[in-house]
Structures are given as structure tokens and as C-alpha cells.
């Protein structure tokens, strides 16, 4: 378990090259899933475009550095629009007011904790009635830009120490790594939707893996195609045909679908 502040600012090290590739600038939160999906990269030579590391590409987050295999793990967010949208949402969590579902002010979020292996947000550090307390993320209903909304029973479920957040933690790797797995498969896709340097058999294998990862999951928001027409309705339990529709519409549509599903 890591605090977000323990990760921001860490140097990013390529294991294969033995090079420092920059520093962690920020953690990009996916508010729909309650996960950290990307780490943005701060580097003096990258002032124009935003570079980021999909969380699944992170090998380790230690006390002194974040390690990745090579600079191939660093992507340009302009290549993946849905990832860029997550950055622009600016979900920061820290120093954010926390209210209950019925509109009562509970306190202020000072920090959040995540599973450094999966990116799942485990819980929050709150300041309530002049006291430091903690609450598990299962009580968070909405991760908003300005406000965090928690369930009515959150006040009764406050914990006295951060260690209690990981007791009986039921978060699984499968809940958090789906997006990054799918993004990894989409990295060889060009903007216009063509696979680079892959033959038809390799493309079919990638697409089949994508179907296996998504089939049977429920869509949590309406998905629109490249023509801005509704492609897959919120609440749909994905079938083979649904996934193929998104694949055929293009990589941006497919990535948006993959980032907006749940079991």
C-alpha cells in the first residue's frame, strides 16, 4: 500500500537501459473504476505533449524509484484520446471536501492510498472533526473534481489507522489490470486504426484476447461511435457482437469501452 504523495516526484528508471527517464508528475485517477490508470511523466525535453505510463507497465514502485522495463512503456496521451480525457478530468482527491449522499459535510480528504501492484484505490485519509481518520474506498460513491461523495454509512465505518484499510482487502488484480492489458494490445494501432507491422493472424489473436477480457462485463456509460451515434447502451452486458462493433469502429471507441466496464 502506498500513499499518492509517496509516488509523485519519484524518478522513473528504465531497467533495460539503466537510465532515468523523468519523474512522476501526477497520478491519473479513473473516477468510474476507482483506480490509478496512468502515471504522467515530467521531463525537461517533453514540454509540448503529455507523456504517461499505463499503470500495468510499471514493474515496481519502491521507496526511491518507479521502475519500468524500457522507454517503450511511455506513451503519448494524444495517441489515446480516452486516456487524455482522464487527465483533463483532473480528479485529484487530496484537499477535497467529502459529503454524504444526502449532502452532509463529513470532512476533507487529505490523502489516498492505493495498491502499488494493481493501482486500485484502497482508501482515503480524512480530516473529520479535527481528527485524522480513514475510510475504505468501498464507501466512496463518486470521485469528483471538486467533491467526493460517500455513502451514508461511511461516518460509522471510519477507521483509526491506515493499516486497517488493508485488512480483509478484497481488491483483485483482475479488477484493475483490464484497461492496461487492453491498452497494451492497442499500442501497435495507428491513429487511423490500422495495425502496424502485424499480420492478419496476429491481429486476430489480439482481437480475440480483447473479446475474452470484456465479454460478460457490464457497460457503465453510453458508448458513442466515431459518427457520434449511440453504439452500446449503458447497462449492456457485453456480447461477442457488441465488442466486435467497438473494435470495428476504431481504437478510440474500443479503448473508451474497455475503460467503462465492470463485472
DAPERA-V933056 format. One record per backbone hydrogen bond with DSSP energy under -0.5 kcal/mol. NH is the residue of the N-H (numbers start at 0). CO is the residue of the C=O. E is the energy in kcal/mol with one decimal. If there is no record, write none. Layout:
nh:NH co:CO e:E
nh:NH co:CO e:E
This chain:
nh:1 co:113 e:-2.5
nh:3 co:111 e:-2.0
nh:5 co:2 e:-1.1
nh:6 co:2 e:-0.5
nh:6 co:3 e:-1.5
nh:7 co:3 e:-2.1
nh:8 co:23 e:-2.6
nh:9 co:6 e:-2.0
nh:10 co:63 e:-0.7
nh:11 co:21 e:-2.9
nh:12 co:10 e:-0.6
nh:12 co:65 e:-3.0
nh:13 co:18 e:-2.9
nh:14 co:12 e:-0.6
nh:14 co:67 e:-2.7
nh:15 co:68 e:-2.3
nh:17 co:13 e:-1.8
nh:18 co:13 e:-0.7
nh:20 co:11 e:-3.2
nh:20 co:18 e:-0.6
nh:22 co:41 e:-2.0
nh:23 co:9 e:-2.4
nh:24 co:22 e:-0.6
nh:24 co:39 e:-2.7
nh:25 co:39 e:-0.7
nh:27 co:37 e:-2.8
nh:28 co:26 e:-0.7
nh:28 co:90 e:-0.5
nh:29 co:34 e:-3.3
nh:30 co:28 e:-0.8
nh:32 co:29 e:-0.5
nh:33 co:29 e:-2.2
nh:34 co:29 e:-1.2
nh:35 co:118 e:-2.7
nh:36 co:27 e:-2.2
nh:36 co:34 e:-0.7
nh:37 co:27 e:-1.1
nh:38 co:52 e:-1.9
nh:39 co:25 e:-2.2
nh:40 co:50 e:-2.5
nh:41 co:22 e:-3.3
nh:42 co:40 e:-0.6
nh:45 co:42 e:-1.7
nh:46 co:44 e:-0.7
nh:50 co:40 e:-0.5
nh:50 co:48 e:-0.6
nh:51 co:74 e:-2.4
nh:52 co:38 e:-2.6
nh:53 co:51 e:-0.5
nh:53 co:72 e:-0.7
nh:54 co:36 e:-2.7
nh:56 co:53 e:-2.1
nh:57 co:54 e:-1.6
nh:58 co:66 e:-2.6
nh:59 co:66 e:-1.3
nh:61 co:59 e:-0.5
nh:61 co:64 e:-2.8
nh:65 co:10 e:-2.8
nh:66 co:59 e:-2.7
nh:67 co:12 e:-2.5
nh:68 co:56 e:-0.6
nh:72 co:69 e:-1.8
nh:73 co:70 e:-1.5
nh:74 co:51 e:-3.2
nh:74 co:72 e:-0.5
nh:76 co:49 e:-2.5
nh:76 co:74 e:-0.6
nh:78 co:75 e:-2.2
nh:79 co:76 e:-1.1
nh:82 co:79 e:-0.9
nh:83 co:76 e:-0.5
nh:83 co:79 e:-1.8
nh:84 co:80 e:-2.2
nh:85 co:81 e:-1.6
nh:86 co:82 e:-1.8
nh:87 co:83 e:-2.2
nh:88 co:84 e:-1.1
nh:89 co:85 e:-0.6
nh:89 co:86 e:-1.2
nh:91 co:89 e:-0.8
nh:93 co:91 e:-3.2
nh:94 co:108 e:-2.0
nh:95 co:92 e:-0.8
nh:95 co:108 e:-1.1
nh:96 co:145 e:-0.8
nh:97 co:106 e:-2.8
nh:98 co:147 e:-2.7
nh:99 co:103 e:-2.6
nh:100 co:149 e:-1.2
nh:102 co:99 e:-2.3
nh:105 co:97 e:-2.9
nh:105 co:103 e:-0.5
nh:106 co:97 e:-1.5
nh:107 co:126 e:-1.5
nh:108 co:95 e:-3.2
nh:109 co:124 e:-3.3
nh:110 co:124 e:-1.4
nh:112 co:122 e:-2.8
nh:113 co:1 e:-2.6
nh:114 co:119 e:-2.7
nh:115 co:113 e:-0.7
nh:117 co:114 e:-0.5
nh:118 co:114 e:-3.2
nh:120 co:33 e:-2.4
nh:121 co:112 e:-2.1
nh:121 co:119 e:-0.6
nh:122 co:112 e:-1.2
nh:123 co:134 e:-2.7
nh:124 co:110 e:-2.9
nh:125 co:123 e:-0.6
nh:125 co:132 e:-2.8
nh:126 co:107 e:-2.6
nh:127 co:125 e:-0.6
nh:127 co:130 e:-2.7
nh:130 co:127 e:-0.7
nh:132 co:125 e:-2.6
nh:132 co:130 e:-0.6
nh:133 co:158 e:-2.0
nh:134 co:123 e:-2.0
nh:136 co:121 e:-2.7
nh:138 co:135 e:-1.8
nh:139 co:136 e:-1.8
nh:140 co:138 e:-0.5
nh:140 co:148 e:-3.0
nh:141 co:148 e:-1.9
nh:143 co:141 e:-0.9
nh:143 co:146 e:-1.3
nh:147 co:96 e:-2.6
nh:148 co:141 e:-2.0
nh:149 co:98 e:-2.6
nh:150 co:138 e:-2.5
nh:153 co:150 e:-1.5
nh:154 co:151 e:-0.5
nh:156 co:152 e:-0.6
nh:156 co:153 e:-1.1
nh:157 co:154 e:-0.7
nh:158 co:133 e:-3.6
nh:163 co:160 e:-0.8
nh:164 co:161 e:-1.8
nh:165 co:162 e:-1.1
nh:166 co:163 e:-0.7
nh:168 co:165 e:-1.4
nh:174 co:171 e:-1.0
nh:175 co:171 e:-0.5
nh:175 co:172 e:-1.3
nh:176 co:172 e:-2.2
nh:177 co:173 e:-0.5
nh:180 co:176 e:-2.5
nh:181 co:177 e:-2.4
nh:182 co:178 e:-2.5
nh:183 co:179 e:-2.4
nh:184 co:180 e:-1.8
nh:185 co:181 e:-1.3
nh:186 co:182 e:-0.8
nh:186 co:183 e:-0.8
nh:188 co:185 e:-2.2
nh:189 co:193 e:-2.7
nh:192 co:189 e:-2.0
nh:195 co:187 e:-2.7
nh:202 co:198 e:-2.1
nh:203 co:199 e:-2.3
nh:204 co:200 e:-1.8
nh:205 co:201 e:-2.2
nh:206 co:202 e:-2.6
nh:207 co:203 e:-2.2
nh:208 co:204 e:-2.1
nh:209 co:205 e:-2.1
nh:210 co:206 e:-2.0
nh:211 co:207 e:-2.3
nh:212 co:208 e:-2.0
nh:213 co:209 e:-1.4
nh:214 co:210 e:-2.8
nh:215 co:237 e:-2.5
nh:216 co:213 e:-2.3
nh:217 co:261 e:-3.2
nh:218 co:235 e:-2.4
nh:219 co:259 e:-2.5
nh:220 co:259 e:-0.5
nh:222 co:231 e:-2.9
nh:223 co:221 e:-0.5
nh:224 co:228 e:-2.8
nh:227 co:224 e:-2.1
nh:230 co:222 e:-3.0
nh:231 co:222 e:-1.9
nh:234 co:218 e:-3.2
nh:235 co:232 e:-1.9
nh:237 co:216 e:-3.2
nh:237 co:235 e:-0.7
nh:242 co:238 e:-2.0
nh:243 co:239 e:-2.0
nh:244 co:240 e:-1.9
nh:245 co:241 e:-1.6
nh:246 co:242 e:-2.4
nh:247 co:243 e:-2.7
nh:248 co:244 e:-1.4
nh:249 co:245 e:-1.0
nh:249 co:246 e:-0.6
nh:253 co:249 e:-2.1
nh:254 co:250 e:-2.6
nh:255 co:251 e:-2.1
nh:256 co:252 e:-2.2
nh:257 co:253 e:-2.5
nh:258 co:254 e:-1.8
nh:259 co:256 e:-1.6
nh:260 co:257 e:-0.5
nh:261 co:217 e:-2.0
